[in-house]
Amino acid sequence: RMSKHTDATGDVLLERKGCAGVITLNRPKLLNALTLNMIRQIYSELKKWEQDPETFLIIIKGAGGKAFCAGGDVRAISEAVKAKQKIAQDFFREEYMLNSAIGSCQKPYVALIHGITMGGGVGLSIHGQFRVATETSLFAMPETRIGLFPDVGGGYFLPRLQGKLGYFLALTGFRLKGRDVYRAGIATHFIDSEKLGMLEEDLFALKSPSKENIADVLDAYHTESKIDQDKSFILEEHMEKINSCFSANTMEQIIENLRQDGSSFALEQLKVINKMSPTSLKITLRQLMEGSSKTLQEVLTMEYRLSQACVGGHDFHEGVRAVLIDKDQSPNWKPADLKEVTDEDLNDHFKSLGSNDLKF
């Protein structure tokens, strides 16, 4: 049975197909960047489908083929804050509540992370049970470049990746492509993009499927895929370096480790890190260290505090200007140097917002 809730012109399409509820992010020209309105629609439908005995799984995908979701619409958030609108409180609060709802969803949740999947797009997928990458998948958490931090639960999933891989991805914004998204543990399955349509049809056609039935279908497609099967993980040869250099518990020591290592890989990462917001780097390292022993909801509560501090500060707006508005790629960070970011500054970012805290 088919039931459409929105017309094909909305930013999110919500429909029932066979046994599944399907969410399509529908802003292809803007790489399906996430708005507060989209978050609200997805959240309310997710909650309905979770309770609906006819809905056995939830599929989320992006329209247009280029992107699953390139992230939250941070430019709109920066502009709203400057115009003294309250959207930054609501956006992050409701986005993180959606991330949590996906993490605790009682129905199998399948994210088709075909194309660009960054920031907020990762938050819509990573906490779900199944994440299906294709050869066009492009994953990154590039927030330190815009004076933010890898949020949407990054403090939960990044430190749980192999070794210190998550710390490396968080601090450098390194991009993983194709099968590497699966090899890194971001995706649970990898299939050829030309098979996506068939996969969806096979999922819709399942009769009252269990989680295992859904896993069987995904496993079959995964096993069939041969693209880049014999190539090793792009970071495989660097994992030892990543694990040793990024195991330090201060940003200054990580930088010193990379310097001392001196390999071309280490020096390349050093160059990248030196372009990032010093405040963002320090926040991010602490976020991951603390998040490694917290639940997803505890992490999201911590990240909500960080989001409000960043939005109220200088670097986020400067980063959005340099990367997304003027595109001169030369942000003027304040403070401009790691050693000027004090422990007191850091503690301020992490402190409780009292009655404004995000609560679950």
C-alpha positions in Angstrom: 0.0 0.0 0.0 1.3 3.4 -0.8 0.5 6.5 1.2 2.2 9.8 0.5 2.4 12.4 3.2 4.1 15.2 1.3 4.1 16.4 -2.3 7.2 15.8 -4.4 8.3 19.3 -3.9 8.9 19.2 -0.2 12.4 19.2 1.4 11.6 15.7 2.8 9.5 13.1 1.2 7.8 10.6 3.6 6.1 7.6 2.1 5.1 4.0 2.8 6.3 1.4 0.3 5.5 -2.2 0.9 6.6 -3.1 4.5 8.8 0.0 4.8 8.6 3.7 5.7 10.9 5.7 3.4 12.4 9.0 4.1 13.9 10.9 1.2 16.0 14.0 1.8 14.9 16.2 -1.1 17.2 19.3 -1.5 19.5 17.9 -4.2 20.7 21.3 -5.4 21.9 21.9 -1.9 23.3 18.4 -1.4 20.3 17.6 0.8 21.6 19.9 3.6 19.5 19.5 6.7 17.2 22.2 8.0 15.2 22.5 11.2 12.0 22.0 9.3 13.3 18.7 7.8 14.5 17.5 11.2 11.0 18.1 12.7 9.3 16.2 9.9 11.7 13.2 10.1 11.4 13.0 13.9 7.6 13.0 14.0 7.3 10.4 11.2 10.0 8.2 12.7 8.1 8.2 16.0 4.8 7.3 14.2 6.4 4.5 12.1 8.0 3.1 15.2 4.6 2.6 16.7 2.9 1.4 13.5 2.5 -2.4 13.4 2.4 -2.3 9.5 5.9 -0.7 9.3 8.7 -3.2 9.6 11.6 -1.1 8.6 12.7 2.4 7.9 14.8 3.5 5.0 16.5 6.9 4.6 18.1 8.1 1.4 19.0 11.3 -0.4 17.5 12.5 -3.7 19.6 13.5 -6.7 22.4 10.9 -6.6 25.2 13.2 -5.6 24.7 13.3 -1.9 23.0 11.5 0.9 23.3 14.6 3.0 26.2 17.0 3.1 25.4 18.2 6.7 23.3 20.6 8.6 22.7 23.9 6.9 25.2 25.7 9.1 25.3 28.8 6.9 21.6 29.4 7.7 22.3 28.9 11.4 25.2 31.4 11.4 23.0 34.0 9.6 20.1 33.4 12.0 22.4 33.9 15.0 23.7 37.1 13.6 20.1 38.2 13.1 19.5 37.4 16.9 17.1 34.6 16.1 16.7 31.6 18.5 17.1 29.0 15.8 20.6 27.8 16.9 19.1 26.6 20.2 16.3 24.8 18.5 18.3 23.4 15.6 21.0 21.7 17.6 18.6 20.5 20.3 16.1 19.0 17.9 18.9 17.6 15.6 20.5 15.8 18.6 17.1 14.5 19.8 16.6 13.0 16.3 20.1 11.4 16.4 19.2 9.8 19.7 15.8 8.7 18.4 17.6 7.0 15.5 20.0 5.3 17.9 17.2 3.9 20.0 14.8 3.2 17.1 12.8 0.0 17.7 12.5 -0.8 14.0 15.4 -1.8 11.8 16.7 1.4 10.2 18.6 1.3 6.9 20.5 4.4 5.7 21.6 4.4 2.1 24.7 6.6 2.4 25.3 6.9 -1.4 27.3 10.0 -2.3 28.4 12.8 0.0 27.7 12.0 3.7 29.2 14.5 6.1 28.4 16.1 9.5 24.6 16.2 10.0 24.3 13.5 7.3 26.4 11.2 9.4 24.1 11.9 12.3 21.1 10.7 10.3 22.8 7.4 9.4 25.6 6.2 11.8 23.3 5.6 14.8 21.0 3.4 12.8 21.4 -0.4 12.6 22.3 -0.6 9.0 24.4 1.8 6.9 24.9 0.9 3.2 27.8 2.6 1.4 28.4 2.5 -2.4 31.5 3.3 -4.6 30.4 7.0 -4.6 30.1 7.4 -0.8 32.2 10.2 0.6 32.4 10.4 4.4 33.9 13.2 6.4 33.5 15.1 9.7 35.1 18.4 8.6 33.8 20.6 11.4 37.1 21.7 12.8 37.5 23.6 9.6 34.5 25.8 10.4 35.2 26.4 14.1 32.8 23.7 15.2 33.4 20.1 16.4 32.3 16.7 15.0 28.9 16.7 16.6 25.7 14.7 16.0 27.1 12.0 18.3 30.6 12.1 17.0 31.8 12.0 20.6 30.2 8.6 20.8 30.9 6.8 17.5 34.4 8.2 16.6 36.3 7.0 19.7 34.8 3.6 19.2 36.3 3.1 15.7 39.5 0.9 15.4 42.5 2.2 17.3 42.8 6.0 17.1 41.1 6.2 13.7 38.2 8.3 15.0 40.5 10.8 16.6 42.4 11.1 13.4 39.2 11.6 11.3 37.8 14.1 13.8 40.8 16.3 14.0 41.8 16.3 10.3 38.5 16.0 8.6 40.1 13.3 6.4 37.7 12.0 3.7 37.0 8.4 3.3 35.7 7.2 -0.1 33.7 4.2 -1.4 34.6 0.8 0.2 36.8 2.5 2.7 33.7 3.9 4.4 32.8 0.3 5.1 36.4 -0.7 6.0 36.6 2.0 8.6 33.4 0.7 10.3 31.2 3.7 9.3 29.1 1.6 7.0 27.9 -1.9 7.8 27.5 -3.0 4.1 28.9 -2.0 0.7 27.0 -2.5 -2.6 27.4 -1.3 -6.2 25.4 1.9 -6.7 23.7 0.5 -9.8 22.1 -2.2 -7.5 20.5 0.4 -5.1 17.1 0.4 -6.9 17.0 -3.4 -6.8 18.0 -3.5 -3.2 15.2 -1.2 -2.3 12.6 -3.2 -4.2 13.8 -6.4 -2.5 13.5 -4.7 0.9 10.0 -3.3 0.2 8.8 -6.8 -0.9 9.7 -8.6 2.3 6.7 -9.9 4.2 6.7 -8.9 7.9 10.5 -9.1 8.0 12.5 -9.6 11.1 15.8 -7.8 11.6 17.6 -11.0 10.5 15.6 -11.1 7.3 16.7 -7.6 6.5 20.3 -8.4 7.4 20.2 -11.4 5.0 19.1 -9.2 2.1 21.8 -6.7 2.8 24.5 -9.4 3.3 23.6 -11.0 0.0 24.1 -7.7 -1.9 27.2 -7.0 0.0 28.7 -10.4 -0.9 27.9 -9.9 -4.5 29.7 -6.5 -4.8 33.2 -6.7 -6.4 34.1 -3.0 -6.7 37.6 -2.4 -5.0 37.2 -5.7 -3.3 40.9 -6.6 -3.5 42.2 -3.1 -2.6 43.3 -2.7 1.1 42.0 0.1 3.4 43.5 3.4 2.3 44.8 4.1 5.9 46.0 0.5 6.5 49.7 1.4 6.0 49.3 4.4 8.3 47.3 2.9 11.1 50.3 2.3 13.3 51.4 5.9 13.0 47.8 7.1 13.6 47.5 5.0 16.7 50.8 6.2 18.2 50.6 9.9 17.2 46.9 10.4 18.1 47.0 8.6 21.4 48.3 11.6 23.2 45.8 13.4 25.4 46.7 16.9 24.5 46.6 18.6 21.1 50.1 20.0 21.6 51.5 16.5 22.2 49.7 15.1 19.1 51.3 17.8 17.0 54.7 17.1 18.6 54.2 13.4 17.8 53.5 14.1 14.2 56.5 16.4 14.0 58.8 13.8 15.5 57.4 11.1 13.2 58.5 13.2 10.3 57.1 10.9 7.6 55.4 12.6 4.6 52.0 11.3 5.9 52.6 12.8 9.3 53.7 16.1 7.9 50.7 16.2 5.6 48.4 15.8 8.6 50.3 18.5 10.5 49.7 20.9 7.6 46.0 20.1 7.7 45.7 20.4 11.5 47.5 23.8 11.4 44.6 25.2 9.3 41.9 24.2 11.8 40.4 26.4 14.5 42.7 25.9 17.6 39.7 26.1 19.9 37.8 23.5 17.8 40.8 21.1 17.9 41.1 21.3 21.7 37.3 20.9 22.2 37.2 18.0 19.8 40.0 16.1 21.4 38.4 16.4 24.8 34.9 15.6 23.4 36.2 12.3 22.1 38.1 11.4 25.2 35.1 12.1 27.4 32.7 10.5 24.9 34.6 7.2 24.8 33.0 6.2 28.2 29.6 7.9 27.8 26.3 6.7 26.4 25.0 8.2 23.2 22.5 10.4 25.1 25.2 11.6 27.6 27.4 12.5 24.6 24.6 14.4 22.9 23.9 16.4 26.2 27.7 17.2 26.3 27.6 18.2 22.6 24.6 20.4 23.0 26.6 22.4 25.6 29.5 22.7 23.1 27.2 23.7 20.2 25.8 26.6 22.2 29.3 27.8 23.2 30.5 27.6 19.6 27.6 29.4 18.2 28.0 32.1 20.8 31.7 32.5 20.0 33.9 33.9 17.2 35.4 30.9 15.3 32.2 29.3 14.1 30.9 32.4 12.3 34.4 33.1 11.0 34.8 29.5 9.7 31.4 29.6 8.0 32.4 32.9 6.4 35.8 31.6 5.1 34.6 28.2 3.9 31.0 28.7 2.9 30.3 32.4 2.2 33.4 34.2 0.9 35.2 30.9 0.2 38.6 32.5 0.6 39.6 29.6 2.8 41.6 31.9 5.1 39.8 32.1 8.4 41.1 34.5 11.0 40.8 32.3 14.2 40.7 33.9 17.6 42.7 32.7 19.5 45.0 32.0 16.6 47.3 29.7 18.5 46.7 26.5 20.5 48.7 27.7 23.5 46.3 30.7 23.8 43.3 28.3 24.2 43.4 27.9 28.0 41.9 25.1 30.1 39.5 27.8 31.5 38.3 28.4 27.9 37.8 24.7 27.4 36.0 24.2 30.7 33.6 27.0 29.7 32.6 25.1 26.6 31.8 22.0 28.6 29.9 23.5 31.5 26.3 22.7 32.2 23.6 25.0 30.8 21.4 24.3 33.8 17.7 24.3 32.9 18.7 24.8 29.2 20.6 21.5 29.1 19.5 18.9 26.5 17.6 16.3 28.5 16.3 13.0 27.4 
